[in-house]
Amino acid sequence: MKKVRVCKTCDRGEKETRLQKCVICHGFYCYKCRVRKFGKLFCSKVCAELFFFGDED
């Protein structure tokens, strides 16, 4: 069975919009929900901040 890909923020699927995969959490996001930070694209502000500032240890 094929897994359905949807935007993790708005739940729109591949038939409705183009989806991209987040490099941090590997979730999918659409062009309307994407977050651009320092020239890179992410699914959320949390993932963008994790990429640039890392996780607290």
Order of alpha helices (4+ residues) and beta strands (2+ residues): beta-beta-beta-beta-alpha
